[in-house]
């Protein structure tokens, strides 16, 4: 699914609108309020579009590892950007903890993509439903990385409700602790990796293990090499996590034990990574 073609350039447009719609319907959002989100960048862009259309302020809290392109995009869309150290979840300086604290201190609405059930719900009701419609109900497996977990959980629930034999597989960067957690229930060793927006040192609440059937570990090198192929051979202008997803999907398809095609998502556009070394290297 070419989610990089959404108005904000990523799959996160879906949850941005869903979270705001849900909050308005529940009376949690009032005109003129400020939204705050801990984001790798894409949810922030989606929220910036919705905030601009509906008259809300927006503050985006990002860890410093995220690309400068994302910071520029968010600022250009009118968001206030707060940069935090690359701190573990236990640290008060972790971007999610900073967003929670700032929401409490200022009385802002915390959209909270990592825990908000509207995230899972919109993927179950839209993304998963679209996959079933476009494949005429024939899916062997769904493969995706997890940032918040909303995509793979929501799509997985919708597909398994219709196709009991479908497999739902996590595509995880090497260095993330989530693949071990999927396979054993225990988090793996937390390491470093350059792919943005997926993986992590702990499982977010919206990533629900009972939906998952397995995991595929993908290196940065494999991910970025695949992105280059997708751009130059297929004309698909996508970011690093798309490479992770496609590598994992091809591996799964090659095993030949599935009852239908392997479906994955291309989560975001290449325009937020042009300043990163892995893309700059293409010109050398």
N, C-alpha and C positions, 0 to 999 in steps of 0.2 A: 504494500500500500504506500503510495507516494505522498506521505504526510508532509513532506518538505514543500509541497505546493499549496498548503493552506495560507491564508492571508498573512499571518504572522511568521510564516516560514517553518512551522513545526507542528507536531502532533499535540503540543500543549495548548494550542488554541481551543481544542475541545474542552479541556478541563477548566481553562480560564473562564470561559463563558458559563459552563455548568456550575462552577463554584459560586460565581456572582449571582446567577439566576436563583440558585438554591438559597443563598443568604438573603436576597431580597424577598423571596417568597416567605421566608421564616421571620421576616422583620428584623433581621440582624444588621442589615445595611440601610442607612438612611442617606438622603441626598447630602453631598458635600463631605462625607466621611473619607478617611484615608485607609487604603488597603496596604498591607505589608506582607511580603512573602520571602522566604528563603529559597533561592533559585539558582540553578546553574546557568540561567539566562533565558531559556526558552519559555518557561511559564511566565517569567517577567514580561517578555514581549507580548504574549497573549493577553496578560492582565493589563498591560499598558494600552492596548487597543480598546479593550472593554472599558477601562477607566476613563479614557478620553471620550468615548461615545456617551458615557453615562454620568460624567461629571464628578468622578472620584479622584482623589490624590492617590499616588502609589509610591511606596518605598520598596526597593529590592535589595536584599542582603545576599551578597555573593562571596564565596571563597576566592582568595587571590589567584588560585590556579586556573580559573576560568579566563577565556580569551579576552583580550582587549577589545576585539570586535563586538563582543556582547555588551560590554560596558558602554561603548559608543552608541550602539543601537538603542539601549534602554534610555540613556540620557537624551538622545535625539527624540525619543517618543514622549519625553516629559517626566520620566520616572526619576526619583532620587535614588542614587546607587550608593550603597554602603558596602565596603570591601572589608572582609575579615581574614585573619590568618587561616591557613589550611590546618585547622585544629580538629582533633578527634571528637566524637560525639560527647564524650565525658567532660570536655572543656567548656567553660563558660564563654570562650571565644569562638566556639563552633558556630557556623553561620545560622544553623537552625535555632540554637539557643539564644543567639543575639536577636533574631527576629521575634522570638517569643517574648523576650525581655522588653524589647522596644514596644511591642504591641501593648503589653501591660502598662508600661510607664506612660505611654501617650494616649491610651484609649483608642488605638487603631484597630481595625478589623483584620485579624490574622487569617488569611485565606488557607494556610496550613495544608498544602498539597500532599504532604507525606502521610497525613492522618485523615483528611477530609473524605468521608464516604462518597461524596458527590464525584470524586475522581474515579473510583471504581465503577460507579453507577453509569456514568456517561459512556465509558468504554463498553460496558455490557450492553447498553441500550443502542449505541450508534456504531462504534467500530466493529464490535463482534457481529452485529446484525448485518452490516454492510459486507463483511467477509462471507457470511453464509449466503447472502443474496448474489454476490458476484461470482461465487464458485458453484452456484446451484446446489449448495449443501454438501459439497464433496471436499473435505479437508482432511489430510493425513496428519498434519502437525502444524502448530503455531509456535514460532520462535521469536523471542524478543528479549532485549535487555531490560533491566529494571533500575530506574532512578527512584521514583516514588513507589513503583510496583503497581500503579493503577492500570496501566495498559495491559500487562500480561495477566493480571488477576481478573480484570473485567472481561477482556476478550476470552480468556480461558473459561470463565464461568459460563459465558454465553455459548461457546462452542461445545463444551461438555454437556450442557443441557440439551443440545440437539444431536450431538454425535458422541456417544459414550466411549468410542474407541479412539478418539482423537488424542494426540499427545501434545502436551504443552511444555515447552522446553525453554529454560532460561539461557540466554547468551550473556556470558559474564566475562569482563576483562580479567586477564591474569593479574593478580594483585588485589582483586576484590575478595572479600570474605564470603560472598553470597553463594557461590557454587557449592562449597562444602556444606553450607547450611541447608541448601536444597537436598543434597544427597544424604546427609547424616543427622541433620537437626542441630548441629554445632557449627558455629562460625569458624571460618578458616583464618589463617594468618593474614593480618592486614598489611598490604604492601602498596607500592606506588605504581601508578599507570597514568598514561597521558590522555586516553579517551575520556571525553567529558560527558557528564549527564547520566551515566549508568554505573552500576557497581556501588560498593560501599563497604564500610567496616561493620555495619550492623544492618539488620533487616528492618525496613520501615514498616509501619503498621499496615499500610495498604498493599504490601507484598504478602500474600497469603499462601503458605507452603502447601496446603492441602490441594491447591489447584495444579501444582507443578509436578511433572513426571521425571524431570531430569535437568541436567545443566551441561552446557558446552563452554569450555574455557578457551578464550581467544586472546592472543597476544596483541600488543599495540602494533607490532610490525605487520602482522596479518591484517589487522583492521585497516590500517592506513594504506597498505598495498591494495586492498580491495576497494577502498574509496577511490583511489587513483584509477583503477579499472572501470568502476562504475561511471566516473566522470568522463574518461577519455574513450571508452569503448561503447558505453550505453547512453551517454548524454544525460546522465542522472546527476544533478548538481547537489550532492548530499554531504553530510558531515560524518565525523568519525564513528559514531555509534551505528550508523547504517552499515559501515564496513563490518563491524562486529556481528551485527545481526545476519548479514548475508553470508559471512564465513561460516557461522554456526548452522544456518539453514542449508547450505550446500553440503556440509558434512552429513547432516541428518538425512538429506535426500539421497546421498550416495549409498547409504546402507540398505535402501530398497525394501524395507520391511513395513512400509506404511500403506494405508488404504486411501490414498489420495495425495494431492500436492502438498508441499510445504509452503506455508504462508509466513511472511515476515513484514516488518514495517521499515520504511526509510524515515526516521524520526525528524530529521531537520536538514536545513540547507547549508551549503558550503560557505555562504557569505559570512558566517560568524567565526570562521576558522582561518581566514586568509592570512592573518598575521602570525599564526602558529608555525613553529619550525617544521613540523611534518608536512605542511602544505607549501611552505616556502622552499623546501628542498626539491619540489617538483621542477622548479625553474633551473636547477643546477645541472 
